[in-house]
Amino acid sequence: MSTNWGGGHASPSATRLSAGARQSSLRESNLALVARTVCASSTPVSRAGVAARTAMTRSTVSRLVDDLVAAGVLAEIEPSSVTGPGRPATPLAPGTALAALGLQVN
């Protein structure tokens, strides 16, 4: 319960807490979105592909993918073939720690 300090504003500590909670919730939502994007793809997708499909920046996607790979939710696989100059994109696929259950209750 937050205290009203006059003027209809919550206390500064309550504001910081809710901002931190919002940040945590946003991160969890973004992690779920990245995982769903990779798992829903019929072919392996790169980090750049995930960024394009989710409208997130490449750096944000890269940090989230690193966390998901470390947790075993996603896996990096070898590129199928190298075409053209530059470093090939590393495809992503569902990892071994990923499990899903779907239920429909009528």
Beta strands, then each sheet from edge to edge (+ up, - down):
strand 1: 74-76
strand 2: 92-94
sheet 1: 1+ 2-
end
